[in-house]
Each structure stands twice: as structure tokens, then as C-alpha cells.
Amino acid sequence: MAKSDVRAHDFNPDFGSFDTAIRIIFLAELIAVIITIGRNPMFNKETWSDLNFLSSYALMISFSLIITLRLISPIIRRISLAASAFIVFVLLLGLTVVSAEIMVFLMYDLNYIPERWPAWRETFLTQSLIVVAIVGIPGVRLLILRQRSVVEARKKQEAQMQALQSRIRPHFLFNSLNSVASLTRSDPEKAEAVLHDLADLFRVLLADARKLVPISAEREISRQYLEIEKIRLGNRLKVKWNVNNIPRAAQIPALTLQPLLENAIYHGIEPRFAGGTIRIDMWSEDSSLNIMISNPLPDVSDKKSSKGNKIAQDNIRQRLVTQYGNSASMQAFEESGQYHVKVKMPVLLG
């Protein structure tokens, strides 16, 4: 498919959607009210009668248009933007003519008018077409502009997700490569295993940031990362997992755990002479997935390290907001000599 075809398809509104239907009904009723007010200088019984007639007429056009668009929407979505807009506009004019004829017939059948073909019929039909044409052109244009805005916002969000994920460049890479180099002679098999773990980690890092991954896959990537760091830090790094009540089908953004674990090691474990234990708690509560990573505070406070930790956390927080909006949150706090980072996000099942 050509690039221009993809762009036209993306900007083509879903004319058969519920949101579009509500907008059509609202706009039709608004026009009926405006015309009624313009035709009647004061509110009386005739005004209400006029409003009922115009409102019924507007609803008839609206519902017939909504049903027709719903039926042909899959076809419209596949054609060009200009062609779909033209079809919708012509369809609107055609349904206006049909609805006008039905309204006149119903009025005659219900004995509201004495003649089947009243003298004002043609004037009524002409005025209806003029009003619908005047309103229909900007109406269709507004739907297209709204869809364009939605598409551009989505693409901007996707670009932001990719940019934020691309900034996650683990600084442990060079240390890990040095560890592999030292293992090459003493333990070749282990060096090969570490290289495989690094390859898996960076494969995830370079993947599409918009995609969610099973939580089991995220845990495996985190485990591989921790195994790599254990080679460098030895007994100074201890890890404790506590996973409870997590749905197997739950999915989260790729590389949610690893950057937090990296921060815990770099800002908590490495500065300590004796190292420490990183605790990973994961549990579900109602419709939320909770993750808390805890590490001991460094022996000596380092302002530069704290600033780097904050930058990394801001990056992760932005990724969560971009992915989930206000449904996700991240908190960082100190308690009893421990530094905790708690992430809360909706449980999404794959």
C-alpha cells in the first residue's frame, strides 16, 4: 500500500461510530431549535408545534443517516478521504429529500394537512436542501479535522513513547562487556550465556515501545539483567522476589522493571561497601497491578547520584503517563533506611 493511501485511510473518520452518531443528532436538534427561534418571534403554542415538527424532521434525517453510515462505514473507510466526504455529503442530501417526502406524507396521513401535495412542499424541500448543504459541508469538514487531530495526537504519543524508550541506555553495558571479557578464558560457557542475556535485553530495548509484553516476559528480562549484574557485583548483590496474585495473562509496557532495578543497583547497592538486597514485590489489587522495588539507602548521600536517579524516574513516569494517562502512577519514598519505588498501573490482559 502506498504511503499516500495509508495517510488518506488514517485521516478518514469512522462515520459509523457511536461518537459520530451522537454528534449528528446533537447538531440536527441544535439546527431545529435555531430555525424555530428564527421563525417565531415569541414562544407560544404555534412555536412548540413548529419545534416538534422540525425536531421530528431533524431526527428522521439524523437516524436515517446514522443507520446508512453504519452499514456502509467499512466501505467508506477503505476509499480516499475526498471520495468518502463526497459520498457522505451526497448521501445526506438524498436522505434529506426522502425524509422531507416522508414527513409530508405522514402529515397528510395523520390529517395535519388537507392535501397530499401541498403548495409549500417544493419550497420546504428547497429550503431543507439549502440548510443541509450549508451545515453539511462544514460538518463533514469538522469530522475530518477532528479525526486528523486524533491521528496526529496518536502519532505524537507513539513518537514520544519511542523517544522515551530510546533514552533508556543501560550504563552497565560496558561493565557487562568487561565481565564477559574476564569470563572468556576462565568460564567460556558462562560468558556465552551472559552474551545471550545481553542480546535478549537489547532486543527488548530496541523493540516497538507501543507494544505491551506479558509480565512473565518482563520478569525474565529482569532476571537476566540481575544475573548479569551479579557477575560484576558478586555477593554484594542479593535479590528477593515476592510475587502474589498476578494474572498470568497480565501485560505491561516493555522494560518497566529493568530501569527501576538498574536505578536500585546503581544508586543503592553500588555505593554501599557491603552491598545489599533488592526486594521486588508484585501484586494485584482490584483492577490494578502494583510493583514496588526496594533497596537500601547508600552509606553516604550523593547529590549527583540522587539527581541522576530522579531523571531516570521522571523518564519512566513519562512512559507510564504516555501509555496509561492518569490511570498509572509512580511514587518514590524513603522509609526505615530503605528507598522504595512503587508503580501502579491498570491490569491489562492479553
N, C-alpha and C positions, 0 to 999 in steps of 0.2 A: 504493500500500500504506500502510495506517495505521501510525502511529508505534508503537502497541502491538503490531501484528503483527510489525514489524521487531524489536522488543525480544524478543518471545517466540521468534522464529526464531533470533536471535543466541544466546540462552541455552539453546537446545535442543542437548543433547550429540549428538555423532556416535556413535551406539550401534554403528555398523558398522565403526568404526575399529580398527586393529591394537592401538592403545594400550588401548582398552576391552576388547578380547578378552583381552589379557594380564591385565588386572585381574580379569576374570571368572574366568579359570582359576585364578589365584592365590588368590582369595577362596574358590572352591569347594574347592580342595585344603586350604586352611587350616581350613575348617569340618570337612572329613572327618577331619583329624588331631585336632582338638579333640574331636569326638564320640567318636572311637576311644579317646582318652586318658580321657575321662569314663566310658566304658562298661567299661573294662578296668583293674582296679586294678594289674596288673603286666604286664610285657612278656613274652609267650610266643608259642607257635605260633598260638593262637587270636586273639591280638591282631593279629598280622600278617595273618592271614586276614581278620579284621574290617576292617583298614585297606585291604586290597586291594579288598574288596567296596565299601566306602564311597567309596574313591578312584575306582574304575571308575564307580560311580553318579554321583559328582560331575562327573567328566569327561564322561559321557554328557549330563548336563543342560547343562553348560557349552558343549560343542561344538554341540549342537543349538540352543541359544540364540544362540550366536555366528553360526552359519550363517543362522538365520532373521532375526536383526537385520541381517545384511549384506544380505540380499535386500530387506528392507522399509525399510532405512535412508533411501533417498531420499524415501519417502512420509512417514516419521516426521518428517523434518527440515522438512517443509512445514506440519505441523499445529502446534497450540498446544502449549505446554510441558506443561500439565496433561494434555492428551489423550495426548501421546506417553508420559508417565510412566505413565499408567493402562494403556495398551496393552502396554508393556514388562512391567509387573507381572503383568497377566493372562496374557500370553504365557509368562512364567516359571512361573506356577502350572500352566498347561496342559502345558508341556513336562515339568514335574516328574511329573505324573500319567502321561504317556506313557512317560517314562524308567523310572518305577517298574514299570509293567506289562512293559516290555521286559526289565528286569533279572530279574523273577520268571520270565518265560518262558525266558530264557537259562539260569537256574539249573536249571529243570526239564529243559530240553532237553539240558543237559550232565550230568544225573544228580546234581546237587548237592543237590536236594530231591526227595522221592518223589511229591509231589502238584503238580498244575498250579495249584490254587487253595489254597495253604496257609492255615492258620487265622490266621497272623500277618500276612497280606497287607494287610488293611484297616488294622491298627494301623501297619504300616510306611508305608503310603500317607498316613495321617493325620499321623503324626509328620513325614514328609517335607514335607508341605504347611505344617505349622506352622513348621518350621525355615526353610524357604524364604521364607515370608511374613515372619518376624521379621528375617531377614537381607536380604531383597529390598527392603523399604521403605527402610531407611537406605542400602542400597547404591545404589539409584536416586537417592536424595536426594544422596548424596555425588558421584555423577557430575554431577548438575545443578549442585551448588555448585562443583565443580571447573571446569566449563565457564563458569560465571558469573565465577569468578576469572580465567580465561584471557581472557574477553571484556573484563572491566574493566581488566585489565593492558594489553591491546592498545589499548583506547581511551585509557588514560592515556598510553601511549607515543606514540600518534598526536597527542594534545593537546600533549605535551611537544615533539614534532617541530615542530608548528605554532608553538608559543610560541618555541622557539629560533630558527626561521627568521624569525619576525616581528621578532626583536631585531636582525636584520641590516638596518640602515637606513644605507645609504652616506652618509657625511657629505659626499661630493663632489657631492651633488645641487645644492646652492646654487651651488657653484663652477661646475658644468657649466651651470646655467641662466645664470649671468653670462657664461660663454663664448659661449653661444648668443646672448645679447643683443648681445654685441660683434660677432658674425658676421652679425647680421641685416642690417646695411647693407652691410658690406664683402663678404660672401660668403653670400648668402641660400641658395644650394643646399647649401652645407656646413652651414649652421645647420639646415636641414631634415633633413639626413642625421643630424646629431647628435641631434635630437629623436626620430627613428625609433629610433636606437640606445638612447636612454634609455627609450623606451616598451617596447622588447623586454626590456631589463634588468629593469624593474619589473614587467613581465608575469610573468617567471620568479620574481621575488621574492614576488609575491602568489599564486603557484600553490600547489597542494597539496604540502606538504613531504614527504609519504609517497612520492611518485612519483619513480622514477628516470628519468633522461634519458640519451640517447645521448651518449657522450663527445664526439662531433663537435659536438653542440649546445652542450655546456658550453664547448668551446673557442671556438665562435663568439661566445657571450655574453661570454667573457673578452676576445676580440679587440675586440669592440665597446666594452667598458669601457675597454680600454687606448687605443683610438683617441680616446675622449672625453677621457681624461687627457692625451694628447699635445697636444691643442689648448690645454690650460691650461699644461702644463709645457714644451712645445716640445722643443728639442734636449736638454733636461736629462733626458728620459726616453727610454731605449733599451730595447728588448725583444729577447730571443733565445729562440726556441723550439727544443727538441730532443726530438722525439717518435720513439720507436723501438719497434717490435714491439707495437703496441697493437691488439687485435682491433677491427675496425670495429663489431661488434655490442656492444662493452662498454658498460655503463651505470653511471652513478654518481649520487649524490644531486645534485639541482639546487643551483647556487651553492656548489659545493665550491671551485672555483678562484678565483672573483671576490673573496670576502672575504680570501683569502690574498694575492692581488695588491694589494688595497686596503691591506692592512697593510704590504706591502712598499713601496708608494709613500709612504704617509703617515708611516711610521716609519723608512724607509730613504732614499728618494730626495728627498723634500721638504726634510728638514733639511740636505741637502748643497748647498753653493753650486754645485758643478759637476754636480749630479745623479748619474746612474749608470745601470747596466744591470741590468735584471731578467732573470734566466735561469729558464726553465721547462723542466724535464726530466721527461719522462713515459716510462715503460717498464713492460713486463710481465715478470714473473719467476715461473716455475712457475704457480701459480694466483692470484697476487697482482698487483694494479695499484699501481704506485709513482708518486708525484708529488713532485717536490722543487722548491721555489721559493726562489731565492737572490737576495739584494740586498746592496749594500754597506752597511756599518755607517755611521751618521751621524758627521759630523765631531766633534760634541760629544755626549756621553751625556746623555740627558734622562730622569730617573727617571719623570716623569709620563707621558712617551710610552711608556716601557717597560711601565709598569703598564697603560696602555690596550691595548698590544699583547697582553699576557698575558690580559686579559679577553676580547678578541676571539678569541684562540686557544682559550681554555677553552670558549667558546661553540661553536666549530667542532668541538672534540674531543667535546663532549657530543652534538652531532648525529651524529657518526660512531659513537659508542658506542650511541646510541639506535637507529641504523639497522642496525649490524652486530654489536653486542655486542663480545666480546673479539677478534673476527676483524679488527678495524681498529685502527690506532694512528696517533699523530701525535707527531713529535719536533721539537724546535726546538733549534738549537745554533749556536755561532759558531766560525768557522774561517777563518784567513788573511784577516781583515778583511771576511769575508762572514757574513751571517746567513742560515741555512738553515732551512727548514721542510719536513720530509719526512712525507708521508702515505702510509700503506699500507692497502689495503683488498682484499677479495676481488674477483676478476674475475667479474662477473655479466653474462651475455649476454642480450640482449633477443630 
